[in-house]
Amino acid sequence: MASLQNAQIDQTYPALLKVGDNGPVTAALKAITDGAGAATNIQMSNTATNFVSGTVDFTGSTVSGLPAGSAGLELGTGTDALQNAIGTASTASGAASIALGKNSTASGGQSMAYGEEALASATSAAAFGQYAEATNFYAIAFGRTSSASGDGAVAFGQQTSAAQSGAVAMGRQVTSDTADTTHVRALKIVAPDGAALGGNGITLLSTDGTDGVVTLLDSDELALDGEAILRQTNAYATGGQQSSMSGYGSTYWSACSLMTGRPGLDGAFIDQSANRAIVTKFDIDYTKTVTTIGVPMPVVSVSENLYLAVYESASNGGPGVRVWQETKAITSADNDTWVEVTLASPWTPEKGKSYWIGAMTPTGNSGAALARMGGEHASCQRFSTTNNASTGTIIAIHSLTASTGGTAMPTDFSAQSFGHRDEKVFFAWK
């Protein structure tokens, strides 16, 4: 550092610092300049010193004598830790931890505690809010008196608690009870910002990773990927005994309620004359594509064709125009079994509509006979897809019988005269 000793004043005066107006220091702040009048970033009076611009660097210096309560933040006792020094001090004893708030404590490495009495006592734990506590590895508690004590648990909301590993509790006073599961007080799916309508859903994953979106249709029905989900409360239960007929495999869902076997079939056959159809009405509550119909055949003494058909409902409520017909060859090998009739083209009935299903054999019950429902003779079928997922219900109201006039189901039943039957023909669907 150069000295001014023996230096000439006229050559070294610019190196001196002076009051900017060359006057004495007074109560008014004055700029401090060098001897040539160049300004510094300092202003001084006889009561204050101001740094008016630039940077003030105290690296390597010790600042002492500051008034109590004005220190703001200070280093904690942990390496690279930070804590407040205003009012009642906090404690940041974990490495790289932060504790801010009256009596807050961050004792875990890389932990954070914000708020009065907040506690983060484990590695990377974080507690936000008055009395919030995060006491396990990577746990997060957010909200007054929230508590996250499970490994990686998250408690979000006032008085929430998440004690299991990976559990999430959201909403006021929600307490988790299952690991790796999100628990909520209530959940509302809202429209995107600015959108007038909703339509958002919840995406779920199956065990094989296939995703599906659950939404609410305009008809207030739950839907999976846009198609209505079966409401089990609409299923009609019946209590007949199980038939001993063989061949009813797991590929079919039970009719009526979700029983493990098929519904009550009394093992007897419909009292059906030759070339007369038995038709039964059903309503479609939920729509899925039908690929196969199962028909129980309790008695087969003659090899012949089984004719199946579905009809629209006519304006009078009875059977109308035929939608489709299928033919299945029946032999003695089908006696006392379930016969599968595969549709040539998969059929998707329309939700909210009524249809009629009919069946006939040329010789009636003297050849290949159809089975009837047991119990109260109330037919109730259920749709099923090929993977056994139930997708809709059919509740038969009554059965009618009519002559087909030949060896096939008519193309239009609208002008046909019918007789009424209380024996209900039964079919399974998938």
Summary of the structure (lengths in Angstrom):
residues: 430
radius of gyration: 42.3
end to end distance: 97.8
largest distance: 140.2
contacts: 1392
relative contact order: 0.09
helix: 4%
strand: 38%
